[in-house]
Amino acid sequence: MFLVVSRQVLLLDSRFSTAICAPVYSAYEGLSTQVSVGPDEGLRHHSGILCDELVSLPRSLLTDYVGCLSAQKLQQLDQALRVALQLQDA
């Protein structure tokens, strides 16, 4: 399973055929580049979004949406991406 981390505008009306995604694994190890997710986000099991393994996937493969992230989880995802990509805080 993958979580799309591309901007929403790139998914809707874009000429780009791919989207940047982070894998969601059934294991959560508490890394600073992981975000814990589970039933509260619509998943069946507790899992972890791993921001160290970003991939570009064809948008045509992204068809089964199973959940969404709260504002708090989006902030955690933002922080995990900043750590994984070594970005400075704005």
C-alpha positions in Angstrom: 0.0 0.0 0.0 1.2 3.5 -0.7 0.4 7.0 0.5 0.4 9.8 -2.1 2.6 12.6 -0.9 2.4 14.7 -4.1 0.5 17.9 -4.1 -3.2 17.5 -4.7 -3.2 19.7 -7.7 -0.8 17.3 -9.4 -3.2 14.5 -9.0 -6.3 16.3 -10.4 -5.5 18.4 -13.4 -1.9 17.7 -14.4 -0.1 16.6 -17.4 2.2 14.5 -15.2 1.4 10.8 -15.3 3.1 9.9 -12.0 2.8 10.8 -8.3 5.3 10.7 -5.5 4.3 8.1 -2.9 5.5 6.7 0.4 5.0 3.0 1.2 2.9 2.0 4.1 4.2 -1.0 6.0 2.5 -3.2 8.6 5.4 -2.5 10.9 6.0 0.7 12.8 9.5 1.1 14.4 9.3 4.6 15.7 11.8 6.1 13.3 11.9 9.9 12.9 11.1 9.2 9.2 8.0 7.2 10.0 4.4 8.2 10.7 2.2 5.8 12.7 -1.2 5.2 11.1 -4.0 2.7 11.7 -7.8 2.3 12.0 -8.3 6.0 12.9 -7.0 6.8 9.4 -9.2 4.1 7.7 -6.6 1.3 7.6 -7.3 -2.2 8.9 -4.2 -2.5 10.9 -1.7 -0.3 12.7 1.0 0.5 10.2 3.8 3.0 9.5 4.3 5.4 6.6 8.0 5.2 5.7 9.3 8.5 4.2 12.8 7.1 3.5 11.5 5.0 0.6 9.7 7.6 -1.7 8.8 6.3 -5.1 7.2 7.7 -8.3 4.2 5.6 -9.3 1.9 5.9 -12.4 -1.3 7.7 -11.3 -3.3 5.0 -13.1 -2.2 2.6 -10.4 -3.6 4.8 -7.6 -7.2 3.8 -7.6 -8.2 2.3 -4.3 -8.3 5.0 -1.6 -8.6 3.4 1.9 -8.2 6.4 4.2 -7.1 9.9 4.9 -4.8 11.7 7.3 -6.0 14.2 10.0 -4.4 17.6 10.2 -2.2 16.3 13.0 -1.1 13.3 11.0 -0.3 15.6 8.0 1.9 17.7 10.3 3.7 14.5 11.4 4.1 13.5 7.7 5.5 16.9 6.9 8.1 16.5 9.7 9.0 13.0 8.7 9.5 14.1 5.1 11.7 17.0 6.3 13.9 14.6 8.2 14.0 12.0 5.3 14.9 14.7 2.8 17.1 16.8 5.1 15.1 19.9 4.6 15.4 23.0 6.7 12.4 24.3 8.7 10.8 27.2 7.0 
